[in-house]
């Protein structure tokens, strides 16, 4: 039991990846079987070519997606997981906690995330973002009570959002193939490697000094997952479009281009 606890604390990234692969392999066939009659899954089960003329210029298909068949299945898996697990947990979370507390929790995790923004702003040699992010971390971590309150924003210094994927893109690394990651959602090869590297670095550096304290580590990670979903307003199949998969793919690709160029 002691060995298992140590593994959870020291290797959470590896365990998350293992869980993603295991859950995808085990539960996706069940989801697929039980969702056959569920109309909510119809839009993503069929490629756009079944609905439109292949020569139709209105269909955007310029995102590299060589794993489209697998990605579509992962999209379905994520949609069902979101419907059966994440959203029920999220509704309970929102029902129990008042909005001001939710905002404080989001501020806390955003403040922690600014460590990544600062590092990547420095890597990109962006002086303005580096200075402003340093100011935000210093002010919000002290006057803002460990980041619970975004005091810096009240002073007109708003949050930047930089990650390793953006840094790699800044230096000319292409996005690579589009990926729909189990649980994590839309990504590409560059961003997936960047996010994994950042998570690994965070766990190695252990800024909160969790050490062997499994309970604190689990609470921190669990709350982070719930808060991350709470900050994303997207709901699967909310568009009602038969081309939602293509739309999400296109929007993700375009948003990353904008984030890298800004």
C-alpha positions, 0 to 999 in steps of 0.5 A: 500500500505504501508503494502504491501511494508513493507511485501516485504522488511521484508519477501522476502523469504516467498514471494519468496516461495509463488510465486514459489508455486503459479507460479508452480500451475498456469502456469505449466499446461499451459506450459505442454499443449503448450509444448506437440508438442515441441520436445525440451521437449521430453527428459525429459518427458520419464524416462530412462527405456523407452529407455534402458534395466532396467538391463543396468549397464551404467544407473546411478540411485543411487540418492534418487529421490522418487519424480521423477514424480513431479521433472520431471514436475518441470524440464519442468516448469523451462525449459520453464520459463528459455526459456520464461523469464530468457534468454530473460532478460539475452540477454537484460542484456548482450546486454546493459552492456559491459563485464567489467561492468557485471564482476564488478556486479558479483564480488559485489554479490560474495563478499556479498556471501562470508559472507556465506562462512566465516560463514560456514568455521568457523562452519566447523573449517576450519582455512585456508578458514576462514582466506583467506575469511576474507582477501578477504572480507576485501581487496575487500570491501575496495581496491576493492571498495565494491567488484566491483574488485576482488583485492584479486584474483590478489594477489593469494587468490582465492574465496572459496564457502561454504554454510550451506548445505555443513556444514551440510554435513560436520557434517554427515547430509545426502542429503535426497531426490533429489528435483527439486525446482521451479525456483531455480533448482536442490537441495536436502532436506538438501541443500534446508533447508540450503539455505532457512535458510541462506536467512532468516538469511540474511534478518533478519540481513539486512547488507545493512540496507534496512529497509523499502526502498522497491525500493533499496531492489527490485533493489538489489534482481532483479539484484542478480537474473539476475547476478546469471543466468548470472554466470550459463552457463547451458542451458536446453536441450543443451546436446540433450540427452534423459537422461538430467534429469538423468544427471543433477541429477547425476552431482548435487549429485556428485558435492555436494559430491566433494564440501563437501569433499574438 
